[in-house]
Amino acid sequence: MVGEIYMKRYIINSLAIAAMFFAAACKPEIESTAATTAGQANFSKYISIGNSLTAGFADGGLYLEGQKVAYPNLIAAKMATVGGGSFTSPFFTDAQANGSGYLSLTALVNGTPTLTPVTTNLALRDATGKLTKFSGEVQNLGVPGMRLDLAFAAPFGAANPYLERLLTDAQVGTVSYFQFIQGRNHTFFSLWLGNNDALGYATNGGVTTDATNVLTDKSTFALLYSNLINLLTTNGQKGVVATIPDVTSIPYFNTVTVAALLNAAKAINPAAGAVYIQTGAGTVRAATAEDLIRLPFQSSGLFGVPNAAGLPYGLHPLNPIANNWVLDKDEVARVKDYVLSYNSTIKSLAESKSLAIADTYSYLNQVKTGIVIQGVSINSSFITGGAFSLDGVHLTPRGNAVIANVFIDAINNKYGSNIPVVDVSQYRGVKFPN
Amino acid sequence: MKKFLLSVLLSVPFWVLGQGFQVNLQGQKQIGMAGAGSALALDEASIFFNPGAVSFLEKNSISAGVNPLLFKSVFQQNGSNISENVKNKIAPPFEAYAVWGPKSNKWKLGLGVYTPFGGLVDWGNDWSGKYALTSLNLKAIYIQPTLSVKITDRIGIGAGFVYNHGEVNLQRALPVNFPDGRSGHATLEGTGKGFGWNAGIYINTLSNITFAVVHRSKVITKLDDGDAMFDVPASLEPSFPDGNKFTAELPLPSTTTLGVGIPLSKSTTLAFDASWVQWRVYEELAFDYAVNTPALADTKSARNYRDGSSFKLGVNHKASEKLALRAGVGYALTPVQDGFVTPEAPDANRYILSAGAGYSFTSKFEVNASFFFEDVQSRKQKNIETGLDGTFKTLVYAPGISLTYKW
């Protein structure tokens, strides 16, 4: 009897212990591979130099949501675990969160998007488009529209509203971007500049009308880039530089294809035989798949509209698509050639200074064919590709996260640091309307 | 103008199954012995472990048990410093058996209801692998009427017909974003059925060392008319029509087990089971949607499982007339090849440890309890299809209890 009671207790106690063990059930743990380290780099004060991509420009505008997920901001947040300090950015205020304004996708009917400008809560200072000034410490020094050549031109500070808002009144027009980024006591930098030296020309259809769409001379590019690198490494600072993507890897030039235009024309008039373009050389000819048509042509309302003589726009040799809408085959080849030259300059200068190289040129070429990251398919399709925002040029938050990891990998590989990667799944692609 | 094909959004198919879905909890006594015991005529759970041994059971009996199972998995993305854990959810594998036969006759009838496959994994809707999977709830309930016959005093054979009732609920996030930034969500839910069999032979040698050969057939479970539900922004709804259905096939593999029982003394018995699980049937997984759109194509993806196997050693010790103590160890080899590891079955080779106790309150009434622990080895993988890149580590805890009435 006594034994029996004992046994009952034994069983009950055992069950109780098991239940407690179960409730507290030890979590599995993954042994970390290495201690967190900055390696040979010092991330205590990071600055980022660049253009719209660096600023977080997206959907055709600079606005607070984009600024917050700009790739340098994502990198800086991760650097914090390996000795990184605070990282300041010229954020718009919450009240003016929509900044310059941007495009939003308001309808998607049968696959055709409607893009509508957001015009509320802007940070406009006046009717000329000047933006609310930002004063104070800035470490994300990305300025939309900045070019390598214009980084050395003081008057550009008056012409570019994004640089203008960062300058004091006295500096506007007298201080160049190159001068503006100096004296910031950085310990580490990223540099992704030069895209617009080729892209400005390309997105204007290979037509040069002003300083923002000239194709920067190759040797000028090399000289200026060298000056910039020398400045940023004056005190032996380490950093990462990025190559310039192939302009044909972005949706801006891959969405409105000649074939799509021709199909649309045939749907209305089965007799439509070819799309006609005016080339940079001034000739008019039937377009081929090698001629790239700019994304905004889709919503320009020009295509197929008859002129005074009754000839449909773009569908007749006597009413071709104008030169500025098309980056024709020869212009594509020209831009590609310049980009390759710029990149070879960037790489050799980076190597000479032992800097890390984030090869965004190669990476975005992979994205063009499609990659899968953490269960997400990412490619350079407009809207659905997930990486590019509604302007077809700039990155979505997801694209920024992906690119941030390209930079982080390059930095870690070069300097033996282990900045943690950004979790791409936490960042959105394009927002679809309800 | 340009149509925006969304097919890429769903080009990564859902994943199902793995050794992780094999639930080795079919009888409290055997669980206490790490799942060994096919060569022991221990109790009515022989309906599962070896129908051939059922005819050697001395009494008629009925029993029911449950093993609340906690599957604790952690993931760390390659290069990340963040560990992500599955939510604490308790899966309820259960088993119920009844054995009846006229006393001193050579045959017995049995009925078993048990859950040999299942999984309950919930990573939450916001983890880094959410676009591969957010949660899975899979249940396979086998119902097995059985006949067992003593051919001789030392040899028994038995066989049962298996009906499987399967339920699956599989969810993941879709990489399309609502105006407020949140992701879309897909849920596939359905029930299905399948058929198979379970047969075994039990041999008691002159030295009282016992042997078992058991084969449980594969059970191809067909899910017809499952619900495919997509929560997406309204502008994408034409691509993901409401009320869509899907069909799929879940191949639950066959298992062949060789067992040995060795009486060490009057009160102590060793049991050893070696099992070969023919997972190679799992070559591909296909989902066939009733309505296809350019964004929603049928998916078919390679699995290329190899066969898995397990080795289990258990001991049953009668400490007294009323009390039995048990313990076991085991090791199982994963069928999942490199590049195919997934968050719903973050599978790898695993160690098994178990302990159990039984107490007979009267000659008719018995309680058995067990504790079952699996340590699934940490595995660093990049999934070929989803690109999910990181390290998984899993621990499984399952305490259990059953009540038995004998007559």
Interface residues (C-beta under 8 A of the other chain):
Chain A: G3 E4 M7 K8 I11 S14 L15 A18 A19 F21 F22 A25 C26 K27 P28 E29 I30 E31 S32 T36 T81 L105 A107 L108 V109 N110 G111 T112 P113 T255 V256 T257 A260 L261 A264 Q298 G370 I371 V372 I373 Q374 G375 V376 S377 N379 S381 F382 I383 T384 G385 G386 R398 N405 I408 D409 N412 N418 P420 V421 D423 V424 S425 Q426 R428 G429 V430 K431 F432 P433 N434
Chain B: M1 K2 K3 F4 L5 L6 V8 L9 S11 V12 P68 L70 K72 S73 V74 F75 Q76 Q77 N78 G79 S80 N81 I82 S83 N85 D126 W127 S128 G129 K130 Y131 A132 L133 R172 A173 P175 V176 N177 F178 P179 G181 S183 V232 P233 A234 S235 L236 S320 K322 L323 A357 Y359 V367 A369 F371 S378 E385 T386 G387 L388 D389 T391 K393 T394 L395 Y397 P399 I401
